[in-house]
Amino acid sequence: MIEHYFQCPYCWETISMLLDSSVRTQTYVEDCEVCCNPIQLTPHFEESQLVGFEAINIEQ
């Protein structure tokens, strides 16, 4: 698990989430810890290193 910091696509606050580096590509939804809106997270790992990350507003 790694901790990753990013901006919420709703409230623009910097938040952090724990990401599972044992799965190469994954997509899941987590709520922002500040505004509680759902964020779709898509991290990409290569050899347990984060190489790509997307956090999008799913209520567009």
Secondary structure as the mmCIF struct_conf table of DSSP 4:
data_model
#
loop_
_struct_conf.conf_type_id
_struct_conf.id
_struct_conf.beg_label_comp_id
_struct_conf.beg_label_asym_id
_struct_conf.beg_label_seq_id
_struct_conf.end_label_comp_id
_struct_conf.end_label_asym_id
_struct_conf.end_label_seq_id
STRN STRN1 ILE A 2 GLN A 7
TURN_TY1_P TURN_TY1_P1 PRO A 9 CYS A 11
STRN STRN2 THR A 14 LEU A 19
TURN_TY1_P TURN_TY1_P2 SER A 21 SER A 22
BEND BEND1 VAL A 23 ARG A 24
STRN STRN3 THR A 25 THR A 25
STRN STRN4 TYR A 28 ASP A 31
TURN_TY1_P TURN_TY1_P3 GLU A 33 CYS A 35
STRN STRN5 PRO A 38 GLU A 46
TURN_TY1_P TURN_TY1_P4 GLU A 47 SER A 48
STRN STRN6 GLN A 49 ASN A 57
TURN_TY1_P TURN_TY1_P5 ILE A 58 GLU A 59
#
